[in-house]
Amino acid sequence: MIFRGWLERVWYEGGAGGWLLLPLSVLFIVATAARRLAYRSGLLTVRHPGVTVVVVGNISVGGTGKTPLVIWLARTLADRGVAVGVVSRGYGARRATQRPMRVSAELSADDVGDEPMLIAARTGVPVVVGRDRCAAAAMLASDGAELIIADDGMQHYALGRDVEIAVVDGRRRFGNGRLLPAGPLREPPARLDVVDRVVVNGGQPRGSSELRMDLAGDTIFNLSDGRAMSLADAAGRRWHALAGIGDPERFFTMLEGSDLDLIRHPFPDHAPLTPADLDFGDELPVIMTEKDAVKCRPFADARCWVLPVEARFAPGEAESLLGLILSGRRNHDANKG
């Protein structure tokens, strides 16, 4: 936690000592460029599952809003009659296997990861996790998926894709602009010049190729009995707020914007949670993210609440994004024919 805190200060606040990491960043830049060149030149094999593949990813570490966008895309496309499937790496799974695994209600976040469990629960579409995302995508295609959304797959170049969508944190953008570990970037910002669309989460777009997405929620739900409460009714009360996501500050700021009085409890992204993590020595209610609720639901009590959020776009921009994907699907089908 101490090292992570120092890194984030270096990445986003100009903290001291970041120069010590620059030699490692040079090695990372060389390795990243060589790997991408190997796939582009054919030295390493790109595999395509034979159906349309839409990759939703980013060029920085940490949460940028990919999962809410994947959920929105999967639900919206499924509502339009498209047979959608989602493939994920399954980060955070503690009992992960080498083979692809279909997500089901009988499994837990320990088996397949918190984000895949959340995506499956919120969308109802098939979700397959696997370290080999090509094999996971092939499983979805064999199950009848017509369009596969790859959650966090921009750097997984072995998986062929028809559309790439990059999500950018509108508040933090690219931090100090350096590559790992001296900065938060997996790839240089120029990588965004070749994606099909950039979605900015919670910030102003820069240029015509970027769309704005906002995450919003106005109702919380009790994890024990399903009761609903509006954020307006929750305002003015004292709450413990728990967030084990890439940018806990975003969650806390959203709640404080609705006038909740918070005691903040940030956790690392994908942190495994136990009953002890909900024991704060008092009876105050606890509010958490959906990703954390997936892990806490089995042992949650009446104090525990979750805030679901939805991705929201301006009407024209939502149709623009969907049009891009459906156009990619038509192009794939035409080339296949």
C-alpha positions as a printed NumPy array, in Angstrom:
array([[  0.   ,   0.   ,   0.   ],
       [  2.852,   2.416,   0.836],
       [  4.65 ,   1.685,  -2.454],
       [  1.402,   1.974,  -4.404],
       [  0.655,   5.32 ,  -2.765],
       [  4.123,   6.607,  -3.683],
       [  3.704,   5.439,  -7.274],
       [  0.389,   7.229,  -7.642],
       [  1.881,  10.433,  -6.263],
       [  4.675,  10.145,  -8.836],
       [  2.235,   9.393, -11.652],
       [ -0.464,  11.958, -10.952],
       [  0.876,  14.559,  -8.519],
       [  4.492,  15.081,  -9.538],
       [  5.8  ,  13.261,  -6.477],
       [  9.535,  13.09 ,  -5.855],
       [ 11.749,  10.172,  -6.849],
       [ 10.105,   9.187, -10.106],
       [ 13.368,   9.59 , -12.009],
       [ 14.614,   6.418, -10.308],
       [ 12.137,   4.435, -12.409],
       [ 13.056,   5.928, -15.79 ],
       [ 15.593,   3.208, -16.753],
       [ 12.906,   0.57 , -16.179],
       [ 10.482,   2.583, -18.305],
       [ 12.979,   2.57 , -21.168],
       [ 13.131,  -1.216, -21.01 ],
       [  9.321,  -1.354, -20.914],
       [  9.056,   0.92 , -23.98 ],
       [ 11.454,  -1.286, -25.951],
       [  9.69 ,  -4.495, -24.939],
       [  6.238,  -3.073, -25.72 ],
       [  7.27 ,  -1.778, -29.138],
       [  8.989,  -5.042, -30.032],
       [  5.985,  -7.094, -29.023],
       [  3.548,  -5.022, -31.064],
       [  5.869,  -5.084, -34.079],
       [  6.093,  -8.867, -33.803],
       [  2.321,  -9.168, -34.14 ],
       [  2.068,  -6.583, -36.915],
       [  4.823,  -8.288, -38.939],
       [  3.431, -11.782, -38.498],
       [  6.248, -13.099, -36.324],
       [  3.62 , -13.751, -33.656],
       [  0.234, -15.145, -34.619],
       [ -3.011, -13.172, -34.413],
       [ -6.074, -15.369, -34.012],
       [ -9.609, -14.261, -34.85 ],
       [-12.656, -16.19 , -33.624],
       [-14.54 , -15.67 , -36.91 ],
       [-17.203, -13.333, -35.498],
       [-17.072,  -9.589, -34.9  ],
       [-14.71 ,  -8.609, -32.061],
       [-14.968,  -5.253, -30.284],
       [-12.106,  -4.488, -27.907],
       [-12.763,  -2.078, -25.032],
       [ -9.545,  -1.106, -23.299],
       [ -7.228,   1.67 , -22.252],
       [ -3.586,   2.663, -22.362],
       [ -3.229,   3.316, -18.632],
       [ -3.347,   1.136, -15.549],
       [ -6.159,   1.433, -13.066],
       [ -9.835,   2.055, -13.516],
       [-10.986,   4.286, -16.347],
       [-14.602,   3.106, -16.67 ],
       [-14.178,   0.176, -19.05 ],
       [-16.517,  -2.187, -17.225],
       [-19.554,   0.17 , -17.125],
       [-19.028,   0.805, -20.848],
       [-18.841,  -2.943, -21.563],
       [-22.068,  -3.435, -19.605],
       [-23.809,  -0.623, -21.51 ],
       [-22.663,  -1.93 , -24.881],
       [-23.602,  -5.546, -24.127],
       [-27.068,  -4.654, -22.844],
       [-27.819,  -2.183, -25.632],
       [-26.65 ,  -4.487, -28.419],
       [-28.49 ,  -7.46 , -26.916],
       [-31.661,  -5.355, -26.759],
       [-31.245,  -4.788, -30.499],
       [-31.193,  -8.504, -31.178],
       [-27.448,  -9.071, -31.424],
       [-26.14 , -12.292, -29.86 ],
       [-23.427, -10.749, -27.658],
       [-20.749, -12.434, -25.585],
       [-18.054, -10.934, -23.365],
       [-14.523, -12.202, -22.866],
       [-12.382, -11.131, -19.915],
       [ -9.01 , -11.926, -18.435],
       [-10.587, -12.461, -15.017],
       [ -8.287, -10.283, -12.907],
       [ -8.595, -10.834,  -9.181],
       [ -9.641, -14.487,  -9.416],
       [ -7.805, -16.488,  -6.771],
       [ -8.818, -19.926,  -8.036],
       [ -8.381, -19.228, -11.754],
       [ -7.631, -22.135, -14.086],
       [ -5.586, -22.148, -17.276],
       [ -8.624, -23.147, -19.352],
       [-11.424, -20.765, -20.388],
       [-14.371, -20.822, -17.991],
       [-17.986, -19.775, -18.497],
       [-19.217, -17.45 , -15.77 ],
       [-22.292, -18.698, -13.924],
       [-24.22 , -17.845, -10.789],
       [-22.741, -20.908,  -9.058],
       [-19.242, -19.418,  -9.257],
       [-17.743, -16.581,  -7.242],
       [-15.323, -13.709,  -7.756],
       [-12.595, -16.001,  -6.4  ],
       [-13.239, -18.316,  -9.347],
       [-13.559, -15.859, -12.233],
       [-12.861, -12.338, -10.943],
       [-15.113,  -9.538,  -9.728],
       [-15.654,  -7.726, -13.042],
       [-16.78 , -10.82 , -15.015],
       [-19.256, -11.683, -12.244],
       [-20.604,  -8.134, -12.359],
       [-20.844,  -8.072, -16.163],
       [-22.706, -11.385, -16.244],
       [-25.138, -10.307, -13.522],
       [-25.861,  -6.905, -15.055],
       [-26.188,  -7.985, -18.693],
       [-27.406, -11.577, -18.769],
       [-25.132, -12.262, -21.76 ],
       [-22.601, -15.123, -21.846],
       [-19.263, -14.226, -20.27 ],
       [-16.122, -16.354, -20.564],
       [-12.883, -15.701, -18.694],
       [ -9.434, -16.988, -19.527],
       [ -5.802, -16.011, -19.607],
       [ -5.854, -17.07 , -23.261],
       [ -8.474, -14.641, -24.529],
       [ -8.299, -16.168, -27.999],
       [ -9.449, -19.511, -26.614],
       [-12.111, -17.769, -24.528],
       [-13.398, -15.911, -27.609],
       [-13.44 , -19.161, -29.605],
       [-15.593, -20.727, -26.878],
       [-18.079, -17.857, -27.099],
       [-18.197, -18.14 , -30.889],
       [-18.835, -21.872, -30.665],
       [-21.692, -21.124, -28.248],
       [-23.358, -18.913, -30.857],
       [-22.094, -15.405, -30.122],
       [-22.304, -13.133, -33.163],
       [-20.363, -10.281, -31.574],
       [-17.745, -10.527, -28.837],
       [-16.763,  -7.657, -26.553],
       [-13.269,  -8.037, -25.106],
       [-13.067,  -6.316, -21.742],
       [ -9.611,  -4.739, -21.284],
       [ -8.004,  -6.328, -24.333],
       [ -6.199,  -3.517, -26.17 ],
       [ -2.748,  -4.898, -25.378],
       [ -3.759,  -8.528, -25.999],
       [ -2.635,  -8.401, -29.627],
       [ -2.985, -12.126, -30.153],
       [ -6.754, -11.592, -30.33 ],
       [ -7.858, -10.254, -33.713],
       [-10.324,  -7.388, -33.56 ],
       [-12.657,  -5.419, -35.822],
       [-13.273,  -2.364, -33.626],
       [-11.133,  -0.803, -30.886],
       [-12.583,   1.557, -28.278],
       [-10.229,   3.186, -25.783],
       [-11.538,   4.59 , -22.491],
       [ -9.703,   7.553, -20.958],
       [-10.097,   8.842, -17.397],
       [-11.307,  12.397, -17.939],
       [-10.079,  13.519, -14.519],
       [ -6.561,  12.051, -14.474],
       [ -6.008,  11.6  , -18.246],
       [ -2.448,  10.229, -18.66 ],
       [ -0.85 ,  11.513, -15.465],
       [  2.787,  12.436, -16.088],
       [  2.621,  10.904, -19.579],
       [  5.315,   8.299, -18.915],
       [  5.188,   4.563, -19.466],
       [  5.339,   2.017, -16.673],
       [  6.701,   2.039, -14.075],
       [  7.733,   5.727, -14.12 ],
       [  4.197,   6.624, -15.24 ],
       [  0.762,   4.989, -15.501],
       [  0.825,   4.236, -19.235],
       [  0.877,   0.793, -20.828],
       [  1.385,   2.328, -24.263],
       [  2.244,   5.84 , -25.527],
       [ -0.624,   8.339, -26.025],
       [ -0.011,   8.08 , -29.79 ],
       [ -1.617,   4.63 , -29.584],
       [ -4.978,   6.412, -29.41 ],
       [ -4.426,   7.783, -32.919],
       [ -5.127,   4.35 , -34.392],
       [ -8.144,   3.256, -32.326],
       [-11.637,   3.608, -33.77 ],
       [-13.039,   5.758, -30.98 ],
       [-11.885,   7.322, -27.704],
       [-14.444,   7.535, -24.882],
       [-13.646,  10.058, -22.149],
       [-15.101,   9.132, -18.781],
       [-16.151,  12.197, -16.829],
       [-14.233,  14.874, -18.671],
       [-14.306,  17.117, -21.698],
       [-13.417,  15.46 , -25.016],
       [-10.405,  16.764, -26.885],
       [-11.074,  16.575, -30.574],
       [-13.772,  15.104, -32.804],
       [-12.63 ,  11.508, -32.286],
       [-13.521,  11.576, -28.572],
       [-16.942,  11.016, -26.993],
       [-17.938,  11.922, -23.46 ],
       [-19.308,   9.278, -21.102],
       [-20.548,   9.944, -17.58 ],
       [-21.229,   7.381, -14.86 ],
       [-24.26 ,   8.114, -12.753],
       [-26.529,   6.44 , -10.247],
       [-29.312,   7.78 ,  -8.057],
       [-30.509,   4.725,  -6.108],
       [-28.725,   2.451,  -3.634],
       [-29.784,  -1.089,  -2.747],
       [-29.384,  -3.043,   0.464],
       [-27.267,  -6.161,  -0.011],
       [-29.127,  -8.069,   2.686],
       [-32.784,  -7.581,   1.757],
       [-32.814,  -5.65 ,  -1.549],
       [-34.424,  -2.484,  -0.168],
       [-33.982,   0.594,  -2.354],
       [-33.149,   4.11 ,  -1.174],
       [-32.599,   7.209,  -3.246],
       [-29.34 ,   9.105,  -2.796],
       [-31.496,  12.098,  -1.904],
       [-32.83 ,  10.171,   1.113],
       [-29.316,   9.028,   2.016],
       [-28.009,  12.595,   2.009],
       [-26.964,  14.171,   5.275],
       [-26.306,  10.839,   6.974],
       [-22.925,   9.479,   8.07 ],
       [-21.712,   6.533,   5.942],
       [-18.689,   4.295,   5.647],
       [-17.767,   4.289,   1.941],
       [-15.764,   1.353,   0.581],
       [-14.142,   1.309,  -2.854],
       [-11.727,  -1.321,  -4.149],
       [-11.465,   0.065,  -7.683],
       [ -8.77 ,   1.687,  -9.796],
       [ -9.759,   5.228,  -8.769],
       [-11.634,   5.201,  -5.442],
       [-11.638,   9.005,  -5.436],
       [-14.132,   9.015,  -8.304],
       [-16.631,   6.962,  -6.263],
       [-16.182,   9.044,  -3.126],
       [-16.566,  12.308,  -5.034],
       [-19.777,  11.066,  -6.664],
       [-21.29 ,  10.281,  -3.26 ],
       [-20.162,  13.521,  -1.667],
       [-21.695,  15.356,  -4.607],
       [-25.023,  13.945,  -3.381],
       [-24.313,  15.301,   0.148],
       [-23.461,  12.006,   1.844],
       [-21.177,  12.433,   4.858],
       [-18.441,   9.858,   4.243],
       [-15.779,   8.001,   6.163],
       [-13.595,   6.872,   3.261],
       [-12.109,   3.377,   2.989],
       [-10.088,   3.005,  -0.236],
       [ -8.806,  -0.456,  -1.167],
       [ -6.539,  -1.572,  -4.031],
       [ -8.237,  -2.504,  -7.283],
       [ -9.589,  -6.098,  -7.224],
       [ -8.732,  -6.396,  -3.524],
       [-10.142,  -9.57 ,  -1.938],
       [-12.582,  -8.538,   0.782],
       [-13.53 , -10.37 ,   3.975],
       [-16.055,  -9.747,   6.763],
       [-13.267,  -8.074,   8.748],
       [-13.02 ,  -5.396,   6.062],
       [-16.61 ,  -4.373,   6.852],
       [-16.07 ,  -4.237,  10.613],
       [-15.498,  -0.574,  11.448],
       [-16.385,  -0.851,  15.125],
       [-19.762,   0.863,  14.869],
       [-23.233,   0.408,  13.4  ],
       [-23.012,   3.066,  10.698],
       [-24.246,   1.976,   7.263],
       [-21.715,   0.993,   4.602],
       [-21.977,   1.927,   0.93 ],
       [-19.796,   0.311,  -1.728],
       [-19.234,  -0.041,  -5.456],
       [-20.871,  -2.796,  -7.486],
       [-17.512,  -4.475,  -7.995],
       [-17.005,  -4.686,  -4.248],
       [-20.586,  -5.819,  -3.665],
       [-19.945,  -8.892,  -5.846],
       [-17.371, -10.026,  -3.285],
       [-19.195,  -8.853,  -0.141],
       [-22.71 , -10.121,  -0.911],
       [-22.162, -13.615,   0.623],
       [-21.404, -12.136,   4.054],
       [-23.092,  -8.731,   3.899],
       [-25.497,  -7.707,   6.642],
       [-28.247,  -5.098,   6.887],
       [-25.692,  -2.252,   7.128],
       [-24.416,  -2.861,   3.583],
       [-25.584,  -0.972,   0.508],
       [-24.439,  -0.794,  -3.103],
       [-24.653,   2.009,  -5.655],
       [-25.12 ,   0.725,  -9.229],
       [-23.963,   3.169, -11.894],
       [-24.899,   3.471, -15.557],
       [-22.891,   4.768, -18.501],
       [-24.644,   7.749, -20.012],
       [-24.047,   9.563, -23.294],
       [-25.618,  12.41 , -25.162],
       [-28.225,  10.814, -27.487],
       [-26.329,  11.52 , -30.692],
       [-23.062,  10.23 , -29.287],
       [-24.641,   6.984, -28.109],
       [-25.93 ,   6.3  , -31.609],
       [-22.562,   7.246, -33.083],
       [-20.808,   4.659, -30.919],
       [-23.355,   1.956, -31.672],
       [-23.198,   2.809, -35.37 ],
       [-19.438,   2.331, -35.339],
       [-19.811,  -1.133, -33.825],
       [-22.65 ,  -2.226, -36.091],
       [-20.712,  -0.941, -39.103],
       [-17.729,  -2.989, -37.972],
       [-20.009,  -5.998, -37.737],
       [-21.31 ,  -5.465, -41.273],
       [-17.787,  -5.037, -42.61 ],
       [-16.678,  -8.21 , -40.881],
       [-19.618, -10.153, -42.281],
       [-18.978,  -8.797, -45.792],
       [-15.291,  -9.746, -45.652],
       [-16.19 , -13.145, -44.275],
       [-18.604, -13.667, -47.153]])
